[in-house]
């Protein structure tokens, strides 16, 4: 897949669609509370606004069939995680519907994001060195309060 930013838009061949990450993609069929649904709405509004601002092409992860990253045969680990999920830390922001892993197979999206942009969209991200193939975006500030942080 050849991704590049040209005239303000990202492109990448047949596996890209101009769309948004939906709550259906995020939750799949997992049970969640109204509070988690409200948190996901805030998260996805901010993430989609950022991606639209960047004119990101929303490449599709073949393992999840969406723009949310996940492992082959996984349970949508890059979106909402159930409390008993073994993926990530016990207090993961994914379990509170406050984080999403955006599929970024060539690590280009990370190269377009900086702390000023994250602040504009009131988001935080794990450092790109810890997220090869995806971008972890969250509405929950880390203890350091840094927009880009080492997990």
C-alpha positions in Angstrom: 0.0 0.0 0.0 1.4 3.4 -1.0 0.3 6.1 1.4 1.3 9.7 1.0 0.0 13.1 1.9 -0.6 15.2 -1.2 -2.4 18.5 -1.3 -3.7 17.8 2.2 -5.1 14.3 1.6 -3.9 10.8 2.4 -4.4 8.1 -0.2 -3.6 4.5 -0.3 -5.1 2.3 -3.0 -8.1 0.0 -3.0 -8.3 -0.7 0.8 -9.1 2.9 1.7 -12.5 4.4 2.1 -13.5 7.9 3.1 -15.7 7.2 6.1 -15.7 7.6 9.8 -15.1 5.2 12.7 -18.6 4.4 14.0 -19.8 3.2 17.4 -20.8 -0.1 15.7 -17.1 -0.5 14.6 -16.0 0.5 18.1 -18.2 -1.7 20.3 -19.0 -4.5 17.9 -21.5 -6.7 19.8 -19.9 -6.1 23.2 -22.2 -5.2 26.1 -21.5 -1.7 27.4 -23.1 0.9 29.7 -24.8 4.2 28.8 -21.8 5.9 30.4 -19.4 4.0 28.1 -21.5 4.8 25.1 -21.4 8.5 26.0 -17.6 8.3 26.5 -17.2 6.6 23.1 -19.3 9.3 21.4 -17.0 12.0 22.7 -13.9 9.9 21.8 -15.1 9.1 18.3 -16.3 12.6 17.6 -12.8 14.0 18.4 -10.9 11.2 16.6 -13.1 11.5 13.5 -12.8 15.3 13.5 -9.0 15.0 13.7 -8.9 12.4 10.9 -11.2 14.5 8.7 -9.0 17.6 9.4 -6.0 15.6 8.2 -8.1 14.3 5.2 -7.0 10.8 6.3 -8.1 8.0 4.0 -9.3 5.6 6.7 -7.4 2.4 5.5 -9.2 -0.8 6.5 -7.5 -3.4 8.7 -8.1 -6.7 7.1 -8.3 -8.3 10.6 -11.1 -6.1 11.8 -12.8 -5.0 8.6 -12.7 -1.4 9.8 -10.3 1.4 10.5 -9.7 0.2 14.0 -6.6 -1.9 14.4 -6.8 -5.4 15.9 -5.2 -8.8 15.8 -6.2 -11.6 13.5 -9.0 -13.6 15.2 -9.0 -11.0 18.0 -12.0 -9.5 19.6 -11.6 -6.0 18.2 -8.9 -5.3 20.7 -8.2 -1.8 19.2 -11.7 -0.6 20.0 -13.8 -1.1 23.2 -12.5 -3.8 25.5 -14.5 -5.7 28.1 -13.4 -5.6 31.7 -12.1 -9.2 31.5 -10.0 -8.6 28.3 -6.5 -9.8 28.6 -5.3 -7.2 26.1 -3.6 -4.2 27.6 -3.5 -3.0 31.2 -6.2 -3.7 33.7 -7.2 0.0 33.9 -6.9 0.5 30.1 -8.7 3.5 28.7 -10.2 1.1 26.1 -12.2 -0.5 28.9 -13.8 2.9 29.7 -14.5 3.6 26.1 -11.9 6.4 26.2 -9.3 5.1 23.7 -9.1 3.7 20.2 -6.3 2.3 18.1 -6.5 3.7 14.5 -5.1 1.4 11.9 -1.9 2.9 10.4 -0.1 0.1 8.6 2.8 2.3 7.5 3.0 4.6 10.5 2.2 7.6 8.4 -0.7 9.0 10.5 1.6 9.3 13.5 4.0 11.4 11.3 1.2 14.0 10.7 0.2 14.4 14.3 2.0 16.6 16.8 1.2 17.8 20.3 -0.3 21.1 19.1 -2.7 19.2 16.9 -3.6 16.8 19.7 -4.3 19.8 22.0 -6.5 21.3 19.3 -8.6 18.2 19.3 -8.3 17.5 23.0 -6.7 14.1 22.5 -3.7 12.2 23.8 -1.6 9.4 22.1 0.9 6.8 23.0 4.3 7.5 21.6 4.7 6.2 18.0 7.7 4.1 19.1 5.2 1.9 21.1 2.5 1.7 18.4 3.8 0.3 15.2 0.9 -0.2 12.8 -1.6 1.8 14.7 -2.1 5.1 16.5 -3.5 4.9 20.0 -5.7 8.0 20.6 -7.5 8.7 23.9 -9.6 11.3 25.6 -8.1 10.3 29.0 -5.0 12.2 30.0 -2.1 10.2 31.3 -0.6 10.9 34.7 2.1 13.0 33.0 -0.5 15.1 31.3 1.7 15.0 28.1 -0.2 14.9 24.8 2.3 12.3 23.5 3.5 9.8 26.2 5.4 6.6 26.7 2.9 3.9 27.9 
